Amino acid sequence: MKNLTELLEHEVKDLYSAEKQLMNAIPEMIKAASNEKLKKGFTKHLKETERHLERIQEICKEMDINPGSTKCNAMAGLIQECQGLMSEKSSDEVMDAGLIACARRVEHYEIAGYDTAYRYAKTLKLKTVRKHLKKTLKEEEKTEKKLKKLAKKKIIKKAKA
């Protein structure tokens, strides 16, 4: 990569790949979860992920890039870890606690990616791109806070029993 624009393009492609992989993984997480609030949260995040992909596609149009040529190995690894957890035998409560841990790791990865891309777009004065990235970043941060709250108040305590 020769410049910040190319680095931003790389970040956008990585985020696109990450979100696409997540679209395929979330339904498995919904199926594995037993806590209704957790299931609802994952279902809502699946819909948000669809919107995130749409925004990234808008960014790609704005920047004239093809998003499909990069694979996000980090997200693949996070999803693989989660799939490993889901293949284990455990109580519903322990599975839910593990699913929240997986989901929080994913959220932290996405937050870092969107924040980085946002800062690049801001520096490059790409107003539309920056706006889309900031909106998604805020949604990812909100999701992580909800997961943390759910884990703290309900899920982890039930897993302890």
N, C-alpha and C positions, 0 to 999 in steps of 0.2 A: 504494500500500500504506500502510495506516494504522498498522500495528503489527508487532511481531516475529512474531506468529502468522501474519499474512498473508505476511510475507516467507519464513517457513519453508514455508508452503504453496506459494509460488512455486518455492522451491528443490526441493521434493519433486516437483513437476510437471516441472521441468526435468530432474531426474535420471531420472524415469520415461521421458521422451522420449529422453534420451540413451541409456539402456539398451536401449530398443526399437530405436532406429536401429542400435546396436551389434550387436544380435541378427541383423540383416540383413546387416551388413558382415563379421562374423567369418567366415562360410563362404567368402566371396570371398578373404579373407586366407589361410585354410587351403589353399585351392586354389592360390593364387599362391606359397605357401612351398614350398621344396624340402628344407630341413633338417628331418629327422624330429623332433628335439627341439622345434623351433619349431612344427611342425604339431601335435604333441601338446600343447604349451603353449596354442596357440590353441584347440584342441578342448576342453581343460579350462576355459579361460576362457569359452567359449561356455556350458558347463554352469553355471559360476558366475554368468554374466550372467542365466541363467534364474532362478536363486535370488535374485539381486538384484532382479529384477522382482517376484518373489513377495513379497519383503520390503517393497518399496515399495507394493505393493497392500495389504499388511497395515497399513502406516503410513497409507495413504489411508482405509482403513476406520476406523482408530482416530481419525483427525482429521476424518472425514466430508467428504472432498474427492474430486472427480472428477479423476483424474490425466491424462486424455486431452485436455485442452483447450489444452496449451502445446506449442510446438515448440522444441526446443533447437537454436538456430541455430549455436551453437559446435560442437556435436558434428557437425552436418551439414557444417560447414566442415572439420573434422578428417577426416571420412570422405571428403569430396570430394578432399582432398589425397592421401589414401591411394589412392583410386581412380585419380587422375592418375598416381601412381607405378606402380601395377599395369598401367597401359596402356602404359607405356614399355617399350622393348626393352632388356633388360639380361641379364647373366649371372645364373645362379641365386644365386650368392653375393652379388652386389650387390643383387639383389631382396630377399633375406632380410635384409640389413643395413637396407635402406630400410623393410621391413615392421616391423622392430623399432623403428625410429625413430618410425614412425607409431603403433605400439601404445603406446610409452612416452608420447607426447604425449597420447594418449587417457587413459592411466592417470593422468597428472598432472592432467588436467582433472577426472576422476572423484574423485581424492583430494581436490582442492580443494573440489569440490561436497559430497562426503559429510562432510568435516571441518567445513565451514561449517554445513551442516544439523544435524550432531551438536551443535555448540556452541549453536545456536539452541534445539534441543530440550532441551539440558541447562539452559540459562538459563530456559526456560519450564517446567521440571520435568515434562517429558513422558517418563516413565521407559521405557515400552514403545517409543516412537518412538526415543528415544535409544539404547536397546539394539540395535534393528535397524540403525540408522545406524552405530553403532560396529562392529558385526560386519562389515558390508559394507566399511567404511573399512579395517579390518584386512586383509581379503581383497584389496582393491585395492592396498594397500601391499605385501603379500606378492607379488602378481603383478608389480608394477613392479620389485621387487628381483630376481625371477627373470629378467625380461627383461634387466635391466641386466647380470646375471651372465652370461647366455647370450651377449649381445652382446660383452662384454669378453673372455670366454674363447675363443669359437669363431667367431662369425659375422663380426665385423669383420676379424679376421685372415685369414679365407678370402676375403673380398671384396677385400683388398689384393693378393692374388696375381695 
